[in-house]
Amino acid sequence: MGRPLGKGQFGRVYLVRTKTRPAFILALKTIYKSEVIAAQLEAQVRREIEIQSNLRHPNVLRLYGYFHDEKRLFLMLEYAANGELYRQLAKRGRFSEKRSSRYVAQVADALRYLHSKRIIHRDIKPENLLLGLSGEIKLGDFGWSVHAPSNRRTTMCGTLDYLPPEMVEGRAHNNMVDNWALGVLAYEFICGFAPFEDKSGKGGTFMRIARVDLRFPLGISNEAKDLISRLLRYAPHDRLSFDGVLAHPWIQCYAKAS
Protein backbone atom coordinates (compact mmCIF):
# COMPACT_ATOMS: atom_id res chain seq x y z
CA MET A 1 0.00 0.00 0.00
CA GLY A 2 1.21 3.47 -0.90
CA ARG A 3 0.11 7.02 -0.26
CA PRO A 4 -3.50 8.11 0.34
CA LEU A 5 -5.08 9.53 -2.84
CA GLY A 6 -8.16 11.04 -1.24
CA LYS A 7 -10.82 10.80 1.40
CA GLY A 8 -14.36 9.66 0.71
CA GLN A 9 -17.58 9.68 2.69
CA PHE A 10 -16.90 6.35 4.43
CA GLY A 11 -13.16 5.82 4.12
CA ARG A 12 -10.02 6.57 2.13
CA VAL A 13 -8.56 5.79 -1.27
CA TYR A 14 -4.95 4.53 -1.43
CA LEU A 15 -2.44 3.99 -4.21
CA VAL A 16 -1.58 0.27 -4.17
CA ARG A 17 0.47 -2.27 -6.11
CA THR A 18 -0.42 -5.93 -6.50
CA LYS A 19 1.95 -8.44 -4.94
CA THR A 20 1.67 -10.86 -7.85
CA ARG A 21 3.49 -10.12 -11.07
CA PRO A 22 3.14 -8.10 -13.17
CA ALA A 23 3.03 -5.56 -10.31
CA PHE A 24 -0.16 -3.74 -11.20
CA ILE A 25 -0.87 -0.20 -9.93
CA LEU A 26 -4.42 0.64 -8.90
CA ALA A 27 -6.46 2.70 -6.47
CA LEU A 28 -7.93 0.90 -3.45
CA LYS A 29 -11.08 2.44 -2.00
CA THR A 30 -11.71 1.39 1.61
CA ILE A 31 -15.24 1.62 2.98
CA TYR A 32 -16.12 1.06 6.65
CA LYS A 33 -19.11 -1.27 6.87
CA SER A 34 -20.31 0.19 10.18
CA GLU A 35 -20.57 3.70 8.67
CA VAL A 36 -22.47 2.44 5.61
CA ILE A 37 -24.91 0.54 7.86
CA ALA A 38 -25.34 3.55 10.18
CA ALA A 39 -26.21 5.73 7.15
CA GLN A 40 -28.53 2.97 5.81
CA LEU A 41 -26.73 2.97 2.45
CA GLU A 42 -26.03 -0.75 2.06
CA ALA A 43 -28.28 -1.02 -1.02
CA GLN A 44 -26.66 2.04 -2.60
CA VAL A 45 -23.11 0.69 -2.13
CA ARG A 46 -24.16 -2.73 -3.47
CA ARG A 47 -25.77 -1.09 -6.50
CA GLU A 48 -22.66 1.06 -7.12
CA ILE A 49 -20.46 -2.08 -7.20
CA GLU A 50 -22.87 -4.04 -9.44
CA ILE A 51 -23.13 -1.20 -11.96
CA GLN A 52 -19.50 -0.08 -12.13
CA SER A 53 -17.98 -3.58 -12.28
CA ASN A 54 -19.85 -4.25 -15.55
CA LEU A 55 -18.81 -1.07 -17.39
CA ARG A 56 -16.11 -0.97 -20.10
CA HIS A 57 -15.47 2.43 -21.67
CA PRO A 58 -12.24 4.49 -22.01
CA ASN A 59 -13.86 7.44 -20.21
CA VAL A 60 -15.42 5.41 -17.39
CA LEU A 61 -13.31 4.47 -14.35
CA ARG A 62 -12.91 0.68 -14.19
CA LEU A 63 -13.84 -1.30 -11.10
CA TYR A 64 -11.74 -4.48 -11.32
CA GLY A 65 -13.21 -6.23 -8.30
CA TYR A 66 -13.73 -6.10 -4.56
CA PHE A 67 -13.01 -8.03 -1.35
CA HIS A 68 -13.79 -7.48 2.32
CA ASP A 69 -12.80 -8.29 5.88
CA GLU A 70 -14.78 -8.06 9.10
CA LYS A 71 -14.82 -4.26 9.23
CA ARG A 72 -14.09 -2.95 5.74
CA LEU A 73 -14.99 -3.32 2.10
CA PHE A 74 -12.23 -2.79 -0.48
CA LEU A 75 -12.90 -1.70 -4.07
CA MET A 76 -10.11 -2.23 -6.62
CA LEU A 77 -10.33 0.76 -8.97
CA GLU A 78 -8.42 1.96 -12.01
CA TYR A 79 -5.76 4.49 -11.00
CA ALA A 80 -6.38 7.90 -12.60
CA ALA A 81 -2.82 9.25 -12.62
CA ASN A 82 -3.71 12.93 -13.09
CA GLY A 83 -6.14 13.05 -10.17
CA GLU A 84 -9.35 14.94 -9.62
CA LEU A 85 -10.60 17.32 -12.29
CA TYR A 86 -12.24 19.71 -9.84
CA ARG A 87 -8.85 20.44 -8.26
CA GLN A 88 -7.54 21.65 -11.60
CA LEU A 89 -10.70 23.68 -12.16
CA ALA A 90 -10.40 25.24 -8.68
CA LYS A 91 -6.71 26.06 -9.29
CA ARG A 92 -7.27 27.63 -12.72
CA GLY A 93 -10.66 29.22 -11.99
CA ARG A 94 -12.00 28.11 -15.38
CA PHE A 95 -10.90 26.26 -18.51
CA SER A 96 -10.39 27.50 -22.07
CA GLU A 97 -13.20 26.69 -24.51
CA LYS A 98 -10.87 24.28 -26.34
CA ARG A 99 -10.15 22.29 -23.18
CA SER A 100 -13.79 22.50 -22.04
CA SER A 101 -15.03 21.26 -25.41
CA ARG A 102 -12.77 18.22 -25.31
CA TYR A 103 -13.82 17.33 -21.76
CA VAL A 104 -17.53 17.77 -22.61
CA ALA A 105 -17.12 15.48 -25.65
CA GLN A 106 -15.54 12.74 -23.51
CA VAL A 107 -18.21 12.99 -20.80
CA ALA A 108 -20.93 12.94 -23.48
CA ASP A 109 -19.44 9.79 -25.00
CA ALA A 110 -19.25 8.11 -21.58
CA LEU A 111 -22.87 9.06 -20.81
CA ARG A 112 -24.06 7.87 -24.22
CA TYR A 113 -22.48 4.49 -23.38
CA LEU A 114 -24.17 4.40 -19.93
CA HIS A 115 -27.56 5.24 -21.41
CA SER A 116 -27.11 2.46 -24.01
CA LYS A 117 -26.84 0.13 -20.99
CA ARG A 118 -29.96 1.78 -19.45
CA ILE A 119 -27.88 3.31 -16.66
CA ILE A 120 -28.51 6.86 -15.43
CA HIS A 121 -25.53 8.39 -13.60
CA ARG A 122 -27.48 11.16 -11.77
CA ASP A 123 -24.46 12.84 -10.18
CA ILE A 124 -22.40 14.43 -12.94
CA LYS A 125 -20.15 17.19 -11.51
CA PRO A 126 -16.41 18.07 -11.58
CA GLU A 127 -15.83 16.23 -8.25
CA ASN A 128 -16.85 12.93 -9.88
CA LEU A 129 -14.51 13.29 -12.86
CA LEU A 130 -10.91 12.07 -12.75
CA LEU A 131 -8.08 12.42 -15.26
CA GLY A 132 -6.11 9.49 -16.64
CA LEU A 133 -2.44 9.31 -17.58
CA SER A 134 -2.96 11.15 -20.90
CA GLY A 135 -5.32 13.71 -19.35
CA GLU A 136 -8.42 11.87 -20.54
CA ILE A 137 -11.68 11.99 -18.55
CA LYS A 138 -12.54 9.09 -16.25
CA LEU A 139 -16.13 9.22 -15.01
CA GLY A 140 -16.37 7.81 -11.49
CA ASP A 141 -18.56 7.68 -8.38
CA PHE A 142 -21.61 5.63 -9.27
CA GLY A 143 -23.18 6.00 -5.82
CA TRP A 144 -26.32 7.66 -7.18
CA SER A 145 -26.46 5.65 -10.40
CA VAL A 146 -29.41 3.45 -11.22
CA HIS A 147 -30.12 0.74 -13.73
CA ALA A 148 -33.54 1.88 -14.87
CA PRO A 149 -35.23 -0.26 -17.53
CA SER A 150 -38.49 1.62 -16.85
CA ASN A 151 -36.60 4.92 -17.22
CA ARG A 152 -38.82 6.73 -14.66
CA ARG A 153 -37.45 7.62 -11.22
CA THR A 154 -38.60 9.82 -8.35
CA THR A 155 -35.64 9.90 -5.93
CA MET A 156 -34.14 13.35 -5.50
CA CYS A 157 -30.40 12.93 -5.61
CA GLY A 158 -27.22 14.52 -6.85
CA THR A 159 -25.81 17.97 -6.16
CA LEU A 160 -28.07 21.06 -5.94
CA ASP A 161 -26.36 23.15 -8.66
CA TYR A 162 -26.69 20.24 -11.09
CA LEU A 163 -30.32 19.27 -10.42
CA PRO A 164 -32.77 19.69 -13.34
CA PRO A 165 -36.20 21.41 -13.03
CA GLU A 166 -38.07 18.09 -12.77
CA MET A 167 -36.05 17.12 -9.67
CA VAL A 168 -36.31 20.48 -7.88
CA GLU A 169 -40.07 20.46 -8.57
CA GLY A 170 -40.41 16.91 -7.20
CA ARG A 171 -41.56 15.35 -10.47
CA ALA A 172 -40.53 11.98 -11.90
CA HIS A 173 -37.33 12.04 -13.93
CA ASN A 174 -35.66 9.94 -16.61
CA ASN A 175 -32.21 9.60 -18.17
CA MET A 176 -32.38 13.18 -19.54
CA VAL A 177 -31.23 14.41 -16.10
CA ASP A 178 -27.72 13.51 -17.31
CA ASN A 179 -28.12 15.66 -20.44
CA TRP A 180 -29.09 18.61 -18.24
CA ALA A 181 -26.10 17.99 -15.96
CA LEU A 182 -23.77 17.97 -18.98
CA GLY A 183 -25.04 21.47 -19.86
CA VAL A 184 -24.34 22.66 -16.30
CA LEU A 185 -20.88 21.05 -16.46
CA ALA A 186 -20.03 22.75 -19.77
CA TYR A 187 -21.09 26.12 -18.31
CA GLU A 188 -19.02 25.61 -15.15
CA PHE A 189 -15.93 24.60 -17.16
CA ILE A 190 -16.08 27.78 -19.26
CA CYS A 191 -17.33 30.29 -16.66
CA GLY A 192 -15.86 28.89 -13.43
CA PHE A 193 -19.20 28.77 -11.58
CA ALA A 194 -22.53 26.97 -11.94
CA PRO A 195 -25.19 28.68 -14.12
CA PHE A 196 -27.99 28.85 -11.55
CA GLU A 197 -25.91 29.68 -8.46
CA ASP A 198 -27.78 32.32 -6.45
CA LYS A 199 -26.32 34.54 -3.74
CA SER A 200 -29.55 34.37 -1.72
CA GLY A 201 -28.96 30.66 -1.09
CA LYS A 202 -30.62 27.34 -1.84
CA GLY A 203 -34.13 28.74 -2.39
CA GLY A 204 -32.87 31.22 -4.97
CA THR A 205 -30.96 28.51 -6.82
CA PHE A 206 -34.07 26.30 -6.84
CA MET A 207 -36.14 29.12 -8.35
CA ARG A 208 -33.54 29.93 -11.02
CA ILE A 209 -33.36 26.24 -12.02
CA ALA A 210 -37.16 25.93 -12.20
CA ARG A 211 -37.33 29.04 -14.45
CA VAL A 212 -34.23 27.99 -16.43
CA ASP A 213 -32.90 31.48 -15.69
CA LEU A 214 -29.79 31.10 -17.83
CA ARG A 215 -27.42 34.06 -18.19
CA PHE A 216 -24.00 34.11 -19.84
CA PRO A 217 -21.10 36.37 -18.86
CA LEU A 218 -19.31 38.31 -21.60
CA GLY A 219 -16.67 36.59 -23.69
CA ILE A 220 -18.41 33.24 -24.26
CA SER A 221 -18.54 32.13 -27.90
CA ASN A 222 -21.91 31.84 -29.63
CA GLU A 223 -21.23 28.16 -30.39
CA ALA A 224 -20.66 27.36 -26.69
CA LYS A 225 -23.80 29.30 -25.71
CA ASP A 226 -25.80 27.42 -28.33
CA LEU A 227 -24.69 23.99 -27.07
CA ILE A 228 -25.35 24.86 -23.41
CA SER A 229 -28.74 26.41 -24.22
CA ARG A 230 -29.78 23.26 -26.11
CA LEU A 231 -28.92 21.07 -23.12
CA LEU A 232 -30.45 23.34 -20.45
CA ARG A 233 -34.08 23.05 -21.56
CA TYR A 234 -37.01 22.84 -19.14
CA ALA A 235 -38.71 19.90 -20.88
CA PRO A 236 -36.50 16.77 -20.77
CA HIS A 237 -37.48 15.67 -24.30
CA ASP A 238 -36.29 19.05 -25.67
CA ARG A 239 -32.71 18.52 -24.46
CA LEU A 240 -29.99 17.80 -27.01
CA SER A 241 -29.05 14.12 -27.32
CA PHE A 242 -25.46 12.97 -26.77
CA ASP A 243 -25.20 12.22 -30.50
CA GLY A 244 -26.30 15.82 -31.06
CA VAL A 245 -23.66 17.05 -28.59
CA LEU A 246 -20.86 15.12 -30.32
CA ALA A 247 -21.94 16.44 -33.75
CA HIS A 248 -22.28 20.05 -32.52
CA PRO A 249 -19.99 22.67 -34.18
CA TRP A 250 -18.49 23.68 -30.79
CA ILE A 251 -17.35 20.08 -30.22
CA GLN A 252 -16.35 19.42 -33.84
CA CYS A 253 -14.18 22.53 -34.30
CA TYR A 254 -11.91 21.58 -31.38
CA ALA A 255 -12.00 17.84 -32.16
CA LYS A 256 -10.40 18.62 -35.55
CA ALA A 257 -7.80 21.00 -34.08
CA SER A 258 -4.45 19.43 -33.25
ZAMARGU-4260 file (C-alpha; in steps of 0.2 Angstrom, whole numbers, plus 5000, padded with zeros to 4 digits):
<rodrens>
0) 5000/5000/5000 | 5006/5017/4996 | 5001/5035/4999 | 4983/5041/5002 | 4975/5048/4986
5) 4959/5055/4994 | 4946/5054/5007 | 4928/5048/5004 | 4912/5048/5013 | 4916/5032/5022
10) 4934/5029/5021 | 4950/5033/5011 | 4957/5029/4994 | 4975/5023/4993 | 4988/5020/4979
15) 4992/5001/4979 | 5002/4989/4969 | 4998/4970/4967 | 5010/4958/4975 | 5008/4946/4961
20) 5017/4949/4945 | 5016/4960/4934 | 5015/4972/4948 | 4999/4981/4944 | 4996/4999/4950
25) 4978/5003/4955 | 4968/5013/4968 | 4960/5005/4983 | 4945/5012/4990 | 4941/5007/5008
30) 4924/5008/5015 | 4919/5005/5033 | 4904/4994/5034 | 4898/5001/5051 | 4897/5018/5043
35) 4888/5012/5028 | 4875/5003/5039 | 4873/5018/5051 | 4869/5029/5036 | 4857/5015/5029
40) 4866/5015/5012 | 4870/4996/5010 | 4859/4995/4995 | 4867/5010/4987 | 4884/5003/4989
45) 4879/4986/4983 | 4871/4995/4967 | 4887/5005/4964 | 4898/4990/4964 | 4886/4980/4953
50) 4884/4994/4940 | 4903/5000/4939 | 4910/4982/4939 | 4901/4979/4922 | 4906/4995/4913
55) 4919/4995/4899 | 4923/5012/4892 | 4939/5022/4890 | 4931/5037/4899 | 4923/5027/4913
60) 4933/5022/4928 | 4935/5003/4929 | 4931/4994/4944 | 4941/4978/4943 | 4934/4969/4958
65) 4931/4969/4977 | 4935/4960/4993 | 4931/4963/5012 | 4936/4959/5029 | 4926/4960/5046
70) 4926/4979/5046 | 4930/4985/5029 | 4925/4983/5011 | 4939/4986/4998 | 4936/4992/4980
75) 4949/4989/4967 | 4948/5004/4955 | 4958/5010/4940 | 4971/5022/4945 | 4968/5039/4937
80) 4986/5046/4937 | 4981/5065/4935 | 4969/5065/4949 | 4953/5075/4952 | 4947/5087/4939
85) 4939/5099/4951 | 4956/5102/4959 | 4962/5108/4942 | 4946/5118/4939 | 4948/5126/4957
90) 4966/5130/4954 | 4964/5138/4936 | 4947/5146/4940 | 4940/5141/4923 | 4946/5131/4907
95) 4948/5138/4890 | 4934/5133/4877 | 4946/5121/4868 | 4949/5111/4884 | 4931/5112/4890
100) 4925/5106/4873 | 4936/5091/4873 | 4931/5087/4891 | 4912/5089/4887 | 4914/5077/4872
105) 4922/5064/4882 | 4909/5065/4896 | 4895/5065/4883 | 4903/5049/4875 | 4904/5041/4892
110) 4886/5045/4896 | 4880/5039/4879 | 4888/5022/4883 | 4879/5022/4900 | 4862/5026/4893
115) 4864/5012/4880 | 4866/5001/4895 | 4850/5009/4903 | 4861/5017/4917 | 4857/5034/4923
120) 4872/5042/4932 | 4863/5056/4941 | 4878/5064/4949 | 4888/5072/4935 | 4899/5086/4942
125) 4918/5090/4942 | 4921/5081/4959 | 4916/5065/4951 | 4927/5066/4936 | 4945/5060/4936
130) 4960/5062/4924 | 4969/5047/4917 | 4988/5047/4912 | 4985/5056/4896 | 4973/5069/4903
135) 4958/5059/4897 | 4942/5060/4907 | 4937/5045/4919 | 4919/5046/4925 | 4918/5039/4943
140) 4907/5038/4958 | 4892/5028/4954 | 4884/5030/4971 | 4868/5038/4964 | 4868/5028/4948
145) 4853/5017/4944 | 4849/5004/4931 | 4832/5009/4926 | 4824/4999/4912 | 4808/5008/4916
150) 4817/5025/4914 | 4806/5034/4927 | 4813/5038/4944 | 4807/5049/4958 | 4822/5049/4970
155) 4829/5067/4972 | 4848/5065/4972 | 4864/5073/4966 | 4871/5090/4969 | 4860/5105/4970
160) 4868/5116/4957 | 4867/5101/4945 | 4848/5096/4948 | 4836/5098/4933 | 4819/5107/4935
165) 4810/5090/4936 | 4820/5086/4952 | 4818/5102/4961 | 4800/5102/4957 | 4798/5085/4964
170) 4792/5077/4948 | 4797/5060/4940 | 4813/5060/4930 | 4822/5050/4917 | 4839/5048/4909
175) 4838/5066/4902 | 4844/5072/4920 | 4861/5068/4913 | 4859/5078/4898 | 4855/5093/4909
180) 4870/5090/4920 | 4881/5090/4905 | 4875/5107/4901 | 4878/5113/4918 | 4896/5105/4918
185) 4900/5114/4901 | 4895/5131/4908 | 4905/5128/4924 | 4920/5123/4914 | 4920/5139/4904
190) 4913/5151/4917 | 4921/5144/4933 | 4904/5144/4942 | 4887/5135/4940 | 4874/5143/4929
195) 4860/5144/4942 | 4870/5148/4958 | 4861/5162/4968 | 4868/5173/4981 | 4852/5172/4991
200) 4855/5153/4995 | 4847/5137/4991 | 4829/5144/4988 | 4836/5156/4975 | 4845/5143/4966
205) 4830/5131/4966 | 4819/5146/4958 | 4832/5150/4945 | 4833/5131/4940 | 4814/5130/4939
210) 4813/5145/4928 | 4829/5140/4918 | 4835/5157/4922 | 4851/5155/4911 | 4863/5170/4909
215) 4880/5171/4901 | 4894/5182/4906 | 4903/5192/4892 | 4917/5183/4882 | 4908/5166/4879
220) 4907/5161/4861 | 4890/5159/4852 | 4894/5141/4848 | 4897/5137/4867 | 4881/5147/4871
225) 4871/5137/4858 | 4877/5120/4865 | 4873/5124/4883 | 4856/5132/4879 | 4851/5116/4869
230) 4855/5105/4884 | 4848/5117/4898 | 4830/5115/4892 | 4815/5114/4904 | 4806/5099/4896
235) 4817/5084/4896 | 4813/5078/4878 | 4819/5095/4872 | 4836/5093/4878 | 4850/5089/4865
240) 4855/5071/4863 | 4873/5065/4866 | 4874/5061/4847 | 4869/5079/4845 | 4882/5085/4857
245) 4896/5076/4848 | 4890/5082/4831 | 4889/5100/4837 | 4900/5113/4829 | 4908/5118/4846
250) 4913/5100/4849 | 4918/5097/4831 | 4929/5113/4828 | 4940/5108/4843 | 4940/5089/4839
255) 4948/5093/4822 | 4961/5105/4830 | 4978/5097/4834
</rodrens>
